[in-house]
Amino acid sequence: MSVLVRQCLQRRIPNIETLEQEVSIWECDRNLNQVCVDWRFRTEDARVKLSKIYLTLQN
């Protein structure tokens, strides 16, 4: 979401139709350019770091 705000939504959007159109164009562009996410840590590290959250999600 942060990258979407920085790259696409850094201004006031007048209505929902314009918002949908802007996000769709941004999404298509990122997909065409095959932009990847640079994850900061591995899945195993996330499970350890976020173990308290995982417990509440599993219940």
C-alpha positions, -999 to 999 in steps of 0.1 A, spaced: 0 0 0 28 24 8 43 21 -27 8 27 -42 4 59 -22 39 72 -30 37 64 -68 1 69 -76 -20 85 -49 2 114 -38 -26 139 -46 -63 143 -38 -85 120 -59 -119 136 -67 -141 105 -69 -141 67 -67 -141 63 -105 -109 82 -109 -94 63 -80 -103 30 -96 -89 41 -129 -56 54 -115 -50 23 -94 -58 1 -124 -33 19 -146 -7 18 -119 -13 -19 -113 -11 -28 -151 22 -8 -154 37 -26 -124 26 -60 -138 40 -52 -173 73 -42 -158 73 -73 -136 81 -53 -104 89 -75 -75 87 -70 -38 120 -68 -19 111 -87 13 132 -77 43 133 -111 60 126 -147 53 93 -165 62 109 -184 90 122 -151 105 88 -136 102 71 -165 120 96 -161 149 93 -123 151 55 -123 147 48 -155 167 24 -137 191 3 -126 161 3 -160 145 -11 -176 177 -41 -152 177 -47 -158 140 -47 -196 144 -73 -196 172 
